Amino acid sequence: MAAEIKLMASTGVRAVMNELAPQFEKSTGHKLVTDFAVIAILKRRIEAGEAFDVVIPGPELIDELVRQGKVAADTRAAFGRTGVSLGVRKGAPKPDISTPEKLKRVLLDAKAVGHSREGQSGVHFRAALERLGIAQEMAPKLRAYDDGGASAALQKGEIDIAASGAGPLLEMPGADFLGGLPPEVQSYVRFSIGVSAAAKDPQAARALARFLTSPAVAPAFKAKGLEREP
């Protein structure tokens, strides 16, 4: 029997899910209803009682949901990770950010830099500024946005650099991908997956979780800026 599966997931995995959802639907006949938000917002919505069948937030929230009995413990699994990356307006010059010194110069020369207001990529980007030793100098240049806001600001010229996870940046309209932060200052937003203990169709929900953590999805992960945990 075909089931409808509600997936709540971080915006950091939206690009790969847009690729994989049709594959899963075609092979199983199940219908996937996807709902994306930054992890902090997912947490508030689930705490408020919103129902889901499968969830892909950060590992800390999955662990919390397992403790609360909202996620079946035997379904908890690592999903993937994405590094903080930068993008510029489409057609703009693409500066070199391959070393900490070059990245520092590019950021200090920027008029304004946008990042996620509540998303983990914003937290990690601000941490990178601390490691570069330019957090204080960058503070007046930083602009925090809700989902989709940085893309609009980039296209309007309100910011000249957007910082986000690799996946969101690769699908950002009007943006050219610069690349990830140099290894010396890079840190990763991690995602985990779990199936609701109250899933409407547990068998179908578990089938989705198995598919999304199988070797078969590796090419889509790579193409959409996600990597498996090493």
QUIURGI-V911555 format. One line per field, one symbol per residue. ss: DSSP state (H for helix, E for strand, - for the rest). psi: psi as a letter, one per 20 degrees, with the letter a starting at -180 (. if undefined). burial: I if it has 9 or more other ideal C-beta (glycine too) atoms within 8 Angstrom, else O. Layout:
BEGIN
ss->???
psi->???
burial->???
END
This chain:
BEGIN
ss->---EEEEEEEHHHHHHHHHHHHHHHHHH--EEEEEEE-HHHHHHHHH------EEEE-HHHHHHHHH---E-HHH-EEEEEEEEEEEEE----------HHHHHHHHHH---EEEE---HHHHHHHHHHHHH--HHHHHHHEEEE---HHHHHHHH----EEEEEHHHHH----EEEEEE-------EEEEEEEEE-----HHHHHHHHHHH--HHHHHHHHH---E---
psi->ppqppoppqqhijgghhhghghggghhhiqppoqoprqhhggggghhijpqrgqqnbrhghggghghijhpphiipqqgaqpqprqqrqpiqqnqpkiqgggggggghiqgqpqrpgiqhhgghghhhhghikjgghhgiipppqrpihhgghghijhqipppaqgghhhjppjqpphrrqqhhjqrqpqqrqqppikpgnhggghgggggijqhhighhgghjjqqqp.
burial->OOIIIIIIIIIIIIIIIIIIIOOIIOOIOIOIOIIIIIIOIIIOIIOOOOOIIIIIIIIOIIIOIIOOOIIIOOIIIIIIIIIIIIIIIOOOOOOOIOIIOIIIOIIIOIOIIIIIIOIIIIOIIIIIIOOIOIIOOIOOIIIOIOIOIIIOIIIOOOIIIIIIIIIIIIIIOOIIIIOOIIOOIIOOIIIIIIIIOOIIIOOIIIIIIOIIIOOOIOOIIOOIIIIIOO
END
